Amino acid sequence: MTDQHASDHDAVAEHDPVTHMDAHTAISDDDHGHAEGSLGPIDWGAWGLAILGGASGVLVLLCFWVALN
């Protein structure tokens, strides 16, 4: 038969505001473990297509506005 009550360790861990990660990380570590400057170069082709798509959407809205007024 197993013992079903919570142990003293569980009661202490439940009320302890310090987590396991807090106890084992340095102050210089960031919250998610990412390295600084991990972004790559700007993808100018993707940005160009995004701007072209936005301009096309504005053109369609302008055509609807002209047609309905």
Helices and strands as residue ranges (DSSP letters): H 8-15, H 20-24, H 44-68
